[in-house]
Amino acid sequence: MVLEGGCHCGAVRYELIGAAEHSSVCHCADCRHIAGAPMVGWTGVKAERFRVTKGEPATYRSSALAERTFCARCGTGLWYVNETVLPGLVDVQTCTLDDPEALVPAVQIQTAERLAWVPELAALPGFERYPG
């Protein structure tokens, strides 16, 4: 299996070769803050099964142990590396895949930091498109 993905503007592209090691949704404050979203989907693959196929992404050291990679042109967050917590893995932001539904999250992590209103989202009214 080969999955491809990239940033919003198309300047950076990547591919994942083979099975994912994990697929999750993270609720930690760092992920929320850097993504500007209530949670972030992650798919981990072994580093040797990940490759950049186009462009030169930028890297930001978000902590003493972690580096987050993004497109310097459009700002899309792309992947995360932390050799202490996830040795040998590249954690890709799942929704940057061309087909983000190909890898369904199997677990939610860092739920101790989950926003209190997230579990209530399913109870809110829903609109298929922006309501007029």
C-alpha positions in Angstrom: 0.0 0.0 0.0 1.2 3.5 -0.9 -0.5 6.6 0.4 0.3 10.0 -0.8 -0.3 13.4 0.7 1.0 16.9 0.9 0.4 20.5 1.8 -2.5 22.8 0.8 -0.6 24.6 -2.0 1.1 21.5 -3.4 4.6 22.7 -2.8 5.4 19.7 -0.5 4.4 16.1 -1.3 5.2 12.9 0.5 4.4 9.2 0.4 3.9 6.4 3.0 4.9 3.0 1.9 3.3 0.0 3.7 1.2 -0.4 6.7 0.9 2.3 9.4 2.1 1.6 12.9 -0.8 3.6 14.4 -3.5 6.0 13.6 -4.8 8.2 16.4 -6.4 11.5 17.3 -4.4 13.7 19.7 -6.1 16.2 22.1 -2.9 17.6 23.7 -2.6 21.4 24.1 0.6 21.5 21.9 -1.1 19.8 18.9 -4.2 22.0 19.3 -2.2 25.2 19.5 0.1 24.5 16.6 -2.8 23.3 14.4 -5.4 25.8 15.5 -7.8 23.0 15.8 -9.5 21.1 18.7 -7.6 17.9 17.9 -5.2 16.5 15.3 -5.3 13.1 13.6 -1.9 11.4 13.4 -0.7 8.4 11.4 2.7 6.9 12.4 4.9 5.1 9.9 8.5 3.7 10.2 10.9 6.4 9.0 12.3 4.2 6.3 8.8 3.9 4.8 8.3 7.6 4.5 9.7 9.9 1.9 9.3 13.4 0.6 8.6 13.3 -3.1 8.4 17.0 -3.8 9.6 20.3 -2.3 11.6 21.2 0.7 9.5 21.5 3.9 10.5 23.7 6.9 11.1 22.3 10.4 10.2 23.9 13.7 11.6 22.5 17.0 8.4 22.8 19.1 10.1 21.3 22.3 13.4 20.0 23.4 12.4 16.6 22.0 10.1 17.2 19.0 10.3 18.7 15.5 7.3 19.6 13.5 7.5 19.9 9.8 5.4 22.2 7.7 5.2 23.9 4.3 7.1 27.2 4.4 4.9 28.5 1.6 1.3 27.8 2.8 1.9 26.9 6.5 0.3 23.5 6.4 1.5 21.3 9.3 2.7 18.0 7.8 4.5 15.6 10.2 6.1 15.3 13.6 9.3 13.5 14.8 10.1 12.7 18.4 12.8 10.1 18.8 12.3 9.8 22.5 8.5 9.2 22.5 8.2 7.6 19.0 11.6 6.2 18.1 12.0 5.4 14.4 8.6 6.8 13.5 7.4 9.7 11.5 3.9 10.9 12.6 2.0 12.3 9.7 -1.0 14.6 10.1 -3.6 12.3 8.8 -5.7 15.0 7.1 -2.8 15.9 4.9 -3.2 12.6 3.1 -4.9 12.7 -0.3 -7.4 10.2 1.2 -7.6 10.9 4.9 -10.3 8.3 5.3 -7.9 5.6 4.3 -6.6 5.3 7.9 -9.3 5.4 10.5 -8.1 6.4 14.0 -7.9 3.4 16.4 -7.4 5.5 19.6 -7.6 8.9 21.1 -4.6 10.1 23.0 -3.9 12.8 25.6 -7.6 12.9 26.5 -6.6 14.4 29.9 -6.1 17.6 27.8 -9.2 17.3 25.7 -11.4 20.4 25.5 -14.5 19.9 27.6 -16.9 20.6 24.7 -15.4 18.1 22.3 -17.5 15.1 23.5 -20.6 17.1 23.0 -20.0 17.9 19.3 -22.2 15.0 18.0 -25.2 16.5 19.8 -24.9 19.8 18.0 -27.1 20.6 15.0 -25.3 19.7 11.7 -25.5 21.3 8.3 -24.2 19.6 5.1 -23.0 23.0 3.9 -22.6 26.4 5.4 -26.1 27.5 6.5 -27.5 30.4 4.6 
